[in-house]
Amino acid sequence: MATISPFARPLYVMAKPVGAACNLHCKYCYYLDKAKLYPGEHNMMDDDTLERFIKQYIESQTMGDILFTWHGGEPMLRPVSYYEKIIRLQQKYAAGRNIANSLQTNGTLVTDEYAEFFHKNNWLIGVSIDGPREYHDAYRRQANGNPTFDEVMRGIDTLNHHHVEWNAMAVVNHINGDHPLEFYHFFKKIGCRYIQFTPVVDATRLGELTPYSVRPRQWGEFLCRLFDEWIRKDVGKYFVQIFDATLANWCGISPGVCSLAKYCGHAGVLEHNGDIYSCDHYVYPQYKLGNIKTHTITEMMYSEQQTKFGRDKHLTLPRQCTACKWLFACNGECPKNRLLNTADGEPGLNYLCEGYRMYFEHVAPYMEYMKKQLQ
């Protein structure tokens, strides 16, 4: 029997209504190969699974505001009518709760019909775009190798035309990582005020880093130069997720990004057939918690298995990390990136450690000042 020990924060389950299906073939996509977990299966979530998920997800929440996140693959492979059905089911089971929705897309399938739906229902849209054309098209391409920048920008223009709220989800790799200001100025130019920069760290099965992975020192320099530009000109006008999360940790508040939090485990993922996994980056058989047709989301997300998964982020840190003065700000970052050995040979050091130490040293005086101002 599962041990119910509710987290002191909201529970999230990211839903994959199309599984790993996508109309693009981005070089560093971590989810495309998840289709191999379900050979021969139709990737589209059926109506019964969808309704079970919406009902259970609402019932699992302990707070009045509930956020649904629709992800992929590419969730816009489903028609607008599918998401209209989602709205009806949410209204059916809401029981007076305030429900919000967000959707993550590559932006290439945005139409006027979709944008009108998003605006009418106040959906927040995350668009994956890796900066100017030469950086974006380096790795974000169609399956036939054709570039996608123009299609993404057309999608963004359509969202803007219909006054849809959106933010940018940008991957930092070994190419654009050398150009933080050009990267950042591009997003300002296209009117994006909320930006999430994610470092790509991708290891082969032999444990070797792929050529497109950002380098540790490169990541640190990227963040330092970006921060200098932001702190001089854009505080309160543009919002960069990692800066907000860093300040939260400085103030002793749980950050808005799980990678910098002390524990994880409160954000699972739902596959198209109802399977629940511990995390979007841990969709592997050993991290499967069960299926919503046989167990409730509450049972699975508050199970001993998932609680251990979340706490292991902190409990498995090597000694070098637990003795580090920046532990409160970093928390070892995402466990999936803990690919190195420490100076004394202990496994579990984050691949990006050098870069994060550079960044925290650089921003410390500013974080201390902002902390005092907030207090």
Beta strands, then each sheet from edge to edge (+ up, - down):
strand 1: 12-15
strand 2: 65-70
strand 3: 98-105
strand 4: 124-128
strand 5: 166-172
strand 6: 194-199
strand 7: 239-240
strand 8: 267-270
strand 9: 275-277
strand 10: 288-291
strand 11: 340-341
strand 12: 347-349
sheet 1: 7+ 6+ 5+ 4+ 3+ 2+ 1+ 8+ 9- 10+
sheet 2: 11+ 12-
end
